[in-house]
Amino acid sequence: MAKSKSTNHNKSLQHYIKAREKAENKENLFLEKIADKDTTKDEMIENLKKVLIAHGWTYKDDK
């Protein structure tokens, strides 16, 4: 049975994360999807803000 594209993508992503952590000697705090190909730039920014806040970051609006 052939492996699904998603499984290969996940393994590739995990390999990339481990290699980058080793190269930079830093651990990723979190990795979450904030957009897909149909997401607008404004939606992506709002999604990023929500994820960062959920992980304890604070946000100060400059308006």
C-alpha positions, 0 to 999 in steps of 0.5 A: 500500500502506498503512503499518503501524501499527508504522511510523507509531508508530516515526516518531511516536516518533522525532519525539517523541524529536527534538523533546524532545531539541531542546527540552531541549537533551539527548540521550537516552542510551537508550530501551528497552521495559521493559513492555507492557500485561500487565506487572505493576508489580513486573515493570516495576521489575525490567525497569527495573533490568536495563536501567539496570544493562546501561547502566552504572548501579549499583543499591543495594537499600535492604532 
